[in-house]
């Protein structure tokens, strides 16, 4: 758990160019189902913006009426009533725009979140192992929220400011031609300088987002392992680790604030200086009689709108580019090929396997450690209904054998067959429905006992749940709880003991009724009484199924049909407990002597 800062990769910095903009527009496929609300929203946005420009011409007309030079031959009362009417229409347009864009953004982003979540849970284990939980959840929370903000607010405001900017310039050019040249020579320089500031601020904001995501990863890791943190009294360490990440965030945020401060100073001095320069020129024209006082007011208003639009466009542009970066990260996930296509699962698999398993000259190394072979030329055969055990030291490859059978990873060479057919030729969802695993460390979902047992067969009825709990030796402690099956087990099942969690996992496996059962040291961390109850439940569960047991405690595997002794990814011995116990200088005999008194 290093506190060293991860360098920000320049490739991660979002840059708005034709290629990534075109790629980012793919996200609008989620908007297409709601194209009519979007189009109507754009209509009310455009109409409201043009109506706003029309309203802004009325203050100048009021001054012209007072000075006796009306442009439209209207009285003050008529102008006031007309202004009220326009404001009423503008209010309706604004309401409809906000409501319609909310419909589009909320529903489209809900669909995006759903698809992104589906993609995440259907990707293979190797992809997910390369990423921390905090990073993955950040994609579905922070990044989608950022895109939603752009779709619902920023994009609309950006377009609105563009319309106001272009409309105000056109009005100035058409109605105030003598001042248009002065303004058009001044503002482009200001715009270029604003873009310079915006580019640097954008990079710093993106860097801050990345560093904040890293800080969130620390929080998630700490909360997920809070018992370990407290057991080792490492609260101070985690606090220091999180504080270090936050300091990186603060440093970057202050640098961004420094740039924003310079930008604000630039806006005040340069942009408003240019604005007042143009206003000074206009005032001289009014003084000479070349312009009406009301037209001067209108010119000031529209020039102010141009300046405000430029300032707003820079800010909105930064948000849009940040959303382009968020879109890139989401599309990077969405572009991966999922290992399964989700469908509503049946209670039972389409085809129940007999359970004959064959490993044929299997070689494997983990994708993240290709230079370290884990399984090296392993071959073994397991007949249907057999109970076999895998024993060996830590790191020998026992758990990897099970992970390959579950297709969490693909073998590098060799074959694994079930019922004479390659495991990769089966439909993966049907295939995994024929397998169930009871792991050493059971992590339950935070809901009820009922929900956790039902995970094995979601369509099962009440009697089936109770019967599964009885067979797992879990019903006695379940019914002792006031809420029974509806007892909340807490985050990761922390409200239950280790033995209780194991028996819930066994009940879940019983309800699934698999053809092949995988037990990964399911009793190694339990006390004697809990081990007895769990072992009895496991014996019930293994009846009539092909069972593969990983065990360190050899007492639990005395009665299996065959024991495979694994060393460095090889099978070095195989046979029953009695056979292997009498092999002098054998690997199993050496392990057994550590646990049994074979001299008697």
C-alpha positions in Angstrom: 0.0 0.0 0.0 2.3 2.6 -1.2 1.7 6.3 -0.8 3.8 7.2 -3.8 2.0 9.4 -6.3 1.1 7.8 -9.6 2.3 10.0 -12.4 -0.4 11.4 -14.6 -0.1 9.9 -18.1 -0.3 12.5 -20.8 -2.3 10.2 -22.9 -5.0 10.5 -20.3 -5.4 14.2 -20.8 -8.5 14.9 -22.8 -7.9 16.9 -26.0 -10.8 18.1 -28.1 -9.9 17.0 -31.7 -11.9 15.6 -34.5 -11.0 12.0 -33.7 -12.0 11.9 -30.0 -14.9 14.2 -30.5 -16.3 11.8 -33.1 -15.7 8.9 -30.8 -17.3 10.7 -27.9 -20.4 11.4 -29.9 -21.1 7.7 -29.8 -22.5 8.4 -26.3 -25.4 10.2 -28.0 -26.8 6.9 -29.1 -28.3 6.8 -25.6 -30.0 10.1 -26.4 -31.5 8.8 -29.7 -34.5 7.0 -28.1 -35.5 10.4 -26.7 -34.8 12.4 -29.8 -38.1 14.2 -29.9 -37.9 15.6 -26.3 -34.3 16.6 -27.2 -35.4 18.3 -30.5 -38.2 20.1 -28.7 -35.8 21.1 -26.0 -33.4 22.5 -28.6 -36.3 24.4 -30.2 -37.4 26.0 -27.0 -33.7 26.7 -26.2 -33.2 28.5 -29.6 -36.5 30.3 -29.5 -35.9 31.4 -25.9 -32.4 32.6 -26.7 -33.6 34.7 -29.7 -36.5 36.0 -27.5 -34.0 37.0 -24.9 -32.1 39.0 -27.5 -35.3 40.8 -28.5 -36.1 41.6 -24.8 -32.7 43.1 -24.4 -33.5 45.7 -27.1 -36.4 47.2 -25.1 -34.3 49.2 -22.5 -32.8 51.2 -25.3 -36.2 51.8 -26.9 -37.5 53.1 -23.5 -34.7 55.7 -23.5 -35.4 56.6 -27.1 -39.1 57.1 -26.3 -38.2 59.4 -23.3 -35.9 61.4 -25.5 -38.6 61.8 -28.2 -36.9 59.5 -30.8 -38.9 56.2 -30.7 -37.7 53.6 -33.2 -40.9 51.5 -33.2 -43.5 54.2 -32.6 -44.7 52.7 -29.3 -45.7 54.3 -26.1 -44.1 53.5 -22.7 -47.2 51.6 -21.6 -47.2 49.6 -24.8 -43.5 48.8 -24.4 -44.0 47.7 -20.8 -47.0 45.5 -21.7 -45.0 44.0 -24.6 -42.1 43.4 -22.2 -44.3 41.6 -19.8 -45.8 39.4 -22.5 -42.3 38.5 -23.8 -41.1 37.7 -20.3 -44.1 35.4 -19.8 -43.4 33.5 -23.0 -39.7 33.4 -22.1 -40.6 31.9 -18.7 -42.7 29.2 -20.4 -39.9 28.4 -22.9 -37.3 28.2 -20.1 -39.5 25.8 -18.1 -40.1 23.5 -21.1 -36.4 23.5 -22.0 -35.3 22.5 -18.5 -38.0 19.9 -18.2 -37.4 18.3 -21.6 -33.6 18.2 -21.2 -34.1 16.6 -17.7 -36.2 13.9 -19.4 -33.5 13.3 -21.9 -30.6 13.3 -19.5 -32.1 11.3 -16.7 -33.5 8.5 -18.8 -30.5 8.3 -21.2 -28.0 8.3 -18.5 -29.9 5.7 -16.5 -29.7 3.5 -19.7 -25.9 4.3 -19.9 -25.4 3.4 -16.3 -27.4 0.1 -16.8 -25.3 -0.8 -19.9 -22.0 0.1 -18.2 -22.9 -1.9 -15.1 -23.9 -4.8 -17.4 -20.6 -4.5 -19.2 -18.6 -4.5 -16.0 -20.2 -7.6 -14.5 -20.0 -9.5 -17.8 -16.3 -8.8 -18.5 -13.8 -11.4 -17.6 -11.8 -11.7 -14.4 -8.5 -10.7 -16.0 -9.9 -7.3 -17.0 -11.3 -6.6 -13.6 -8.1 -7.7 -11.8 -6.2 -5.0 -13.6 -8.4 -2.3 -12.0 -9.1 -1.3 -8.5 -12.7 -1.3 -7.2 -12.6 2.5 -6.7 -11.5 3.1 -10.3 -14.3 0.9 -11.7 -17.0 2.5 -9.5 -15.7 5.9 -10.4 -16.6 5.2 -14.0 -20.2 4.4 -13.2 -20.6 7.3 -10.7 -18.3 10.3 -11.4 -17.8 9.9 -15.1 -21.5 9.3 -15.9 -22.5 12.1 -13.6 -20.1 14.4 -15.5 -21.6 13.4 -18.8 -25.1 13.8 -17.5 -24.3 17.3 -16.3 -23.2 18.2 -19.8 -26.2 16.6 -21.5 -28.7 18.2 -19.1 -27.2 21.7 -18.4 -23.8 22.5 -20.0 -24.6 21.5 -23.6 -27.8 23.5 -23.5 -26.1 26.5 -22.0 -23.2 26.3 -24.4 -25.6 26.3 -27.4 -27.6 29.1 -25.7 -24.5 31.3 -25.3 -23.4 30.6 -28.9 -26.8 31.8 -30.1 -26.7 34.9 -27.9 -23.1 35.5 -29.0 -23.8 35.2 -32.7 -27.1 37.0 -32.4 -25.7 39.9 -30.5 -22.8 40.4 -33.0 -25.3 40.2 -35.9 -27.5 42.9 -34.3 -24.5 45.1 -33.7 -23.3 44.7 -37.3 -26.7 45.3 -38.8 -28.0 48.1 -36.5 -24.7 49.7 -35.3 -22.3 49.4 -38.2 -20.1 52.3 -37.2 -19.1 50.6 -34.0 -19.1 47.0 -35.2 -15.6 47.3 -36.7 -14.1 48.6 -33.5 -15.7 45.7 -31.5 -14.7 43.0 -34.0 -11.1 44.2 -34.0 -10.9 44.1 -30.2 -12.7 40.9 -29.1 -10.9 38.3 -31.2 -7.6 39.1 -29.4 -9.5 38.7 -26.1 -11.0 35.3 -27.2 -7.5 33.9 -28.2 -6.1 34.8 -24.8 -9.2 33.3 -23.1 -8.6 30.0 -25.0 -4.9 30.0 -23.8 -6.1 30.2 -20.1 -8.8 27.7 -20.7 -6.4 25.0 -22.1 -4.2 25.1 -19.0 -7.1 25.2 -16.6 -8.7 22.2 -18.3 -5.5 20.1 -17.9 -5.3 20.9 -14.2 -9.0 20.1 -13.6 -8.5 16.7 -15.3 -5.5 16.0 -13.2 -7.4 16.9 -10.1 -10.2 14.5 -11.1 -7.7 11.7 -11.5 -6.0 12.4 -8.2 -9.4 12.6 -6.4 -10.3 9.2 -7.9 -7.1 7.8 -6.4 -8.1 9.2 -3.0 -11.5 7.6 -3.3 -9.8 4.2 -4.0 -8.1 4.5 -0.6 -11.4 5.1 1.1 -13.0 2.0 -0.7 -10.0 -0.2 0.1 -10.0 0.9 3.8 -13.8 0.3 4.2 -13.6 -3.1 2.5 -10.8 -4.2 4.9 -11.8 -2.2 7.9 -11.6 -5.2 10.3 -8.0 -5.8 9.2 -7.2 -2.1 9.6 -8.5 -2.1 13.1 -7.0 -5.4 14.1 -3.6 -4.1 13.2 -4.3 -0.6 14.6 -3.4 0.9 11.3 -6.0 3.7 11.4 -3.1 6.2 11.5 -1.5 4.6 8.4 -4.7 4.7 6.4 -5.4 8.3 7.5 -1.9 9.2 6.4 -2.3 7.4 3.1 -5.6 9.2 2.4 -4.2 12.5 3.6 -1.3 12.2 1.2 -3.7 11.6 -1.7 -5.8 14.6 -0.6 -2.7 16.8 -0.4 -2.0 15.9 -4.1 -5.6 16.9 -4.8 -5.2 20.1 -2.9 -1.9 21.0 -4.6 -3.4 20.5 -8.1 -6.6 22.3 -7.1 -4.7 25.3 -5.9 -2.7 25.4 -9.1 -5.9 25.3 -11.0 -7.3 28.1 -8.7 -4.2 30.1 -9.4 -4.9 29.8 -13.1 -8.6 30.6 -12.6 -7.6 33.6 -10.6 -5.3 34.9 -13.3 -8.2 34.2 -15.7 -10.6 36.2 -13.6 -8.1 39.1 -13.4 -7.7 38.8 -17.2 -11.5 39.0 -17.6 -11.8 42.0 -15.4 -8.9 44.0 -16.8 -8.6 42.9 -20.4 -12.1 41.9 -21.4 -14.0 44.6 -19.5 -11.2 47.0 -20.5 -12.0 46.2 -24.1 -15.7 46.5 -23.4 -15.3 50.0 -21.9 -13.1 51.0 -24.7 -15.8 50.2 -27.2 -18.4 52.0 -25.0 -16.1 55.0 -24.8 -16.1 55.1 -28.6 -19.9 54.8 -28.7 -20.3 57.6 -26.1 -18.2 59.9 -28.3 -20.6 59.2 -31.2 -23.6 60.0 -29.0 -22.0 63.2 -28.0 -21.4 64.2 -31.6 -25.0 63.3 -32.5 -24.1 60.3 -34.7 -26.0 57.9 -32.4 -29.2 58.0 -30.4 -28.9 57.6 -26.6 -31.2 54.5 -26.7 -29.0 52.9 -29.4 -26.0 53.5 -27.1 -27.8 51.6 -24.4 -28.6 48.8 -26.7 -25.0 48.7 -27.9 -23.7 48.5 -24.4 -26.2 45.7 -23.6 -25.4 43.7 -26.7 -21.6 44.2 -26.2 -22.0 43.1 -22.6 -23.8 40.0 -23.9 -21.0 39.3 -26.3 -18.4 39.6 -23.5 -20.4 37.5 -21.0 -20.9 34.8 -23.7 -17.2 34.7 -24.4 -16.5 34.2 -20.7 -19.2 31.6 -20.3 -18.2 29.7 -23.5 -14.7 29.2 -22.1 -16.1 27.7 -18.9 -18.6 25.5 -20.7 -15.9 24.4 -23.2 -13.8 23.2 -20.3 -16.7 21.2 -18.9 -17.4 19.7 -22.3 -13.8 18.7 -22.8 -13.7 17.1 -19.3 -16.9 15.2 -20.3 -15.1 14.1 -23.5 -12.4 12.6 -21.3 -15.0 10.9 -19.1 -16.7 9.5 -22.3 -13.4 8.1 -23.5 -12.9 6.3 -20.2 -16.4 4.8 -20.4 -16.0 3.8 -24.0 -12.7 2.1 -23.2 -14.7 -0.2 -21.0 -17.6 -0.6 -23.3 -15.4 -1.5 -26.2 -14.1 -4.6 -24.5 -15.7 -7.9 -25.5 -17.8 -9.4 -22.6 -17.3 -13.0 -21.7 -21.1 -13.6 -21.5 -24.2 -12.1 -22.9 -26.7 -11.7 -19.9 -30.0 -13.3 -20.1 -32.7 -14.3 -17.6 -31.3 -17.4 -16.0 -33.4 -20.5 -15.5 -33.5 -22.2 -12.1 -31.9 -25.3 -13.7 -29.3 -25.4 -16.5 -30.4 -26.3 -20.0 -28.2 -29.4 -19.8 -27.1 -31.2 -16.6 -23.6 -32.6 -17.0 -22.6 -36.1 -15.9 -19.4 -34.5 -14.3 -16.5 -36.4 -16.0 -13.6 -34.0 -15.9 -10.2 -34.3 -17.7 -7.2 -32.0 -17.6 -4.9 -32.8 -20.5 -1.3 -31.4 -20.4 -2.6 -28.0 -19.2 -0.1 -25.1 -19.0 -1.1 -21.7 -17.5 0.4 -18.5 -16.2 -1.7 -15.5 -15.0 -2.1 -12.7 -17.6 -0.4 -10.2 -15.3 2.5 -12.6 -14.6 3.2 -14.4 -17.9 6.8 -15.0 -16.9 5.8 -17.1 -13.8 4.2 -20.4 -14.9 1.6 -21.7 -12.4 0.4 -24.9 -14.0 3.0 -26.9 -16.0 1.8 -29.8 -18.1 -0.8 -31.0 -15.6 -3.0 -34.0 -16.5 -5.7 -35.7 -14.4 -9.0 -37.5 -14.8 -11.9 -37.3 -12.5 -14.9 -39.6 -13.0 -18.5 -38.6 -12.6 -19.6 -38.7 -8.9 -16.0 -39.0 -7.6 -14.8 -37.0 -4.6 -11.2 -36.0 -5.2 -8.9 -33.7 -3.1 -6.1 -31.4 -4.1 -3.3 -31.0 -1.5 0.0 -29.2 -1.5 1.8 -26.2 -0.2 0.7 -22.6 -0.7 1.3 -21.5 -4.3 1.4 -25.0 -5.7 -1.5 -24.2 -8.1 -4.5 -25.8 -6.3 -6.8 -22.8 -6.4 -5.7 -22.1 -10.0 -7.0 -25.5 -11.1 -10.5 -24.5 -9.8 -10.3 -21.1 -11.4 -9.4 -22.6 -14.8 -12.4 -25.0 -14.4 -14.7 -22.1 -13.7 -13.3 -20.4 -16.9 -12.1 -17.4 -14.9 -9.0 -17.7 -17.1 -8.2 -19.6 -20.3 -5.5 -22.2 -20.4 -2.3 -21.2 -22.3 -1.9 -24.7 -23.7 -3.5 -28.1 -23.3 -7.2 -28.9 -22.8 -9.8 -29.2 -20.1 -12.8 -31.5 -20.9 -16.1 -32.1 -19.3 -18.0 -35.2 -20.5 -15.5 -35.5 -23.3 -16.1 -31.9 -24.6 -13.9 -28.9 -24.3 -15.2 -26.5 -21.6 -14.8 -23.7 -24.1 -17.3 -25.3 -26.4 -20.2 -25.0 -23.9 -22.4 -21.9 -23.5 -20.7 -20.2 -20.6 -23.8 -19.3 -18.6 -25.2 -22.9 -19.0 -21.7 -24.2 -18.1 -21.3 -22.3 -14.9 -24.9 -23.2 -13.8 -23.5 -26.8 -13.6 -20.8 -25.7 -11.1 -21.0 -24.3 -7.6 -18.1 -23.2 -5.3 -17.9 -22.9 -1.5 -14.9 -20.8 -0.9 -12.7 -20.6 2.2 -13.7 -17.0 2.9 -17.4 -16.5 2.3 -18.4 -13.0 1.5 -22.2 -12.6 1.7 -24.3 -9.8 0.2 -25.4 -7.2 2.7 -29.1 -8.1 2.4 -31.1 -10.9 4.2 -30.3 -14.6 4.7 -33.1 -15.4 2.4 -31.6 -13.3 -0.4 -28.2 -14.9 0.0 -29.5 -18.4 -0.1 -31.8 -17.6 -3.1 -28.7 -16.5 -5.0 -28.2 -20.1 -5.8 -31.6 -20.4 -7.5 -33.6 -17.1 -7.6 -36.9 -18.8 -8.5 -36.9 -21.2 -5.6 -39.8 -21.3 -3.2 -40.0 -21.0 0.6 -40.0 -24.7 1.3 -36.9 -25.2 -1.0 -35.0 -22.5 0.9 -35.8 -24.0 4.3 -34.9 -27.5 3.1 -31.6 -26.3 1.7 -30.9 -24.5 5.0 -31.7 -27.8 6.9 -29.4 -29.8 4.8 -26.7 -27.2 5.3 -27.1 -27.4 9.1 -28.1 -23.8 9.0 -31.8 -23.9 9.8 -31.4 -24.1 13.6 -29.5 -20.9 13.9 -31.6 -19.1 11.2 -34.9 -19.8 13.0 -33.3 -18.7 16.3 -33.1 -15.1 14.9 -36.2 -13.0 15.5 -36.4 -12.2 11.8 -35.5 -15.7 10.6 -34.8 -15.8 6.9 -35.3 -12.1 6.8 -32.4 -11.3 9.1 -30.0 -8.7 7.7 -26.5 -10.2 7.5 -24.7 -6.8 7.2 -21.9 -5.7 4.9 -20.1 -8.8 3.6 -22.0 -10.9 6.2 -20.2 -9.4 9.3 -23.2 -10.0 11.6 -22.8 -13.8 11.2 -19.9 -16.0 12.5 -17.5 -17.7 10.1 -19.3 -21.0 10.5 -22.7 -19.5 9.9 -21.5 -17.8 6.8 -20.1 -21.1 5.5 -23.4 -22.9 6.1 -25.3 -20.1 4.3 -22.9 -20.6 1.4 -23.5 -24.3 1.5 -27.3 -23.8 1.5 -26.9 -21.6 -1.5 -24.9 -24.3 -3.3 -27.5 -27.0 -2.3 -30.3 -24.9 -3.7 -28.3 -24.5 -7.0 -28.0 -28.3 -7.2 -24.8 -28.4 -9.3 -23.4 -31.3 -11.1 -19.8 -30.3 -10.1 -19.0 -29.0 -6.6 -15.8 -27.1 -5.8 -14.7 -26.7 -2.2 -11.8 -24.3 -1.6 -10.6 -25.1 1.9 -14.2 -24.6 3.1 -13.5 -25.6 6.7 -9.9 -24.5 7.3 -10.7 -21.3 9.3 -13.4 -22.7 11.6 -13.4 -23.9 15.2 -14.0 -27.6 15.9 -17.8 -27.4 16.5 -18.4 -25.2 13.5 -16.1 -27.5 11.4 -18.1 -30.5 12.4 -21.4 -28.9 11.4 -20.0 -27.6 8.2 -18.3 -30.9 7.3 -21.6 -32.7 7.9 -23.3 -30.3 5.6 -20.6 -30.7 3.0 -20.9 -34.5 3.1 -24.6 -34.1 2.4 -23.9 -31.6 -0.4 -21.3 -33.9 -2.1 -23.6 -36.9 -2.5 -24.2 -37.7 -6.1 -21.9 -35.0 -7.4 -18.4 -34.7 -8.8 -16.5 -32.9 -6.0 -13.1 -31.3 -6.0 -11.8 -30.4 -2.6 -8.9 -28.2 -1.8 -7.7 -29.0 1.7 -4.8 -28.3 4.0 -6.3 -30.2 6.9 -5.9 -33.8 5.7 -8.3 -35.2 8.3 -11.2 -33.8 6.2 -10.2 -35.9 3.1 -9.4 -39.3 4.5 -12.5 -40.8 2.7 -12.2 -39.2 -0.7 -11.8 -41.4 -3.8 -8.5 -39.9 -4.9 -6.0 -37.4 -3.6 -3.8 -35.4 -6.1 -0.6 -34.0 -4.6 0.4 -30.8 -6.3 3.9 -29.3 -6.3 5.0 -26.3 -8.5 2.1 -26.9 -10.9 2.7 -30.6 -11.3 0.9 -33.7 -10.0 3.6 -35.5 -8.1 1.4 -38.2 -6.5 -2.1 -39.5 -6.6 -4.0 -42.2 -4.8 -6.2 -42.7 -1.7 -5.2 -41.6 1.8 -4.2 -45.2 2.8 -2.2 -45.7 -0.4 -0.3 -42.4 -0.2 0.3 -42.7 3.5 2.4 -45.8 3.0 4.7 -44.3 0.3 8.0 -43.9 2.1 9.5 -40.5 1.5 6.4 -39.5 -0.5 5.2 -35.9 -0.6 1.8 -36.8 0.9 3.4 -38.9 3.6 5.6 -35.9 4.6 2.5 -33.7 4.8 0.5 -36.4 6.8 3.3 -36.8 9.3 2.9 -33.2 10.2 -0.8 -33.7 11.1 -1.1 -37.4 12.1 0.8 -39.7 14.3 1.5 -42.4 11.7 3.8 -44.3 13.9 0.9 -45.7 15.9 
